[in-house]
Amino acid sequence: MRARIVDTNPSLSHMLDYSSEELYGKRFSDIISKQPKYIERYKQLIFAREERLEIEIQFLCRDGKRILTILNVSLITNRNGK
């Protein structure tokens, strides 16, 4: 599973100081805090069996500032379920 960003809302782009185009295709792990509890939440996201997940996670802004937010994610798979 690649865990790449395929869509964002304008508010997230604005908060992180990236354009939607800059976020598109980035690895999700590139924009979250590397603190252990957020890495664990990232693993929940990657290995979740649910199609949707809501977690509290800390994002990294372009300038290095951290923002705590609630993330709603939907899993998008290919025809093979991967």
C-alpha positions, 0 to 999 in steps of 0.5 A, spaced: 500 500 500 502 506 497 499 511 502 499 517 497 495 523 498 490 523 492 485 528 494 485 534 499 480 539 501 482 547 501 482 548 508 488 542 509 492 545 504 491 552 507 493 550 514 499 546 512 501 552 507 501 547 501 497 547 494 493 542 493 497 540 487 503 540 492 500 535 496 497 530 491 502 524 490 506 526 497 506 520 501 502 521 507 508 519 512 511 526 509 506 530 512 505 527 519 509 528 526 514 523 527 513 522 534 511 515 536 504 516 538 503 519 531 507 513 527 502 508 531 496 512 528 499 512 521 500 504 522 492 504 524 491 508 518 495 503 513 493 497 516 486 498 518 480 493 515 475 499 515 474 503 509 473 509 513 477 511 519 477 518 523 484 519 528 487 525 531 494 526 528 499 531 528 501 534 521 507 538 519 506 544 516 511 547 510 515 551 515 516 545 520 510 548 525 505 542 527 498 542 527 493 537 531 487 535 527 482 530 526 483 526 520 478 523 516 480 518 511 477 513 506 481 507 503 481 507 495 483 500 492 484 498 486 480 492 482 484 487 486 483 490 493 490 493 494 
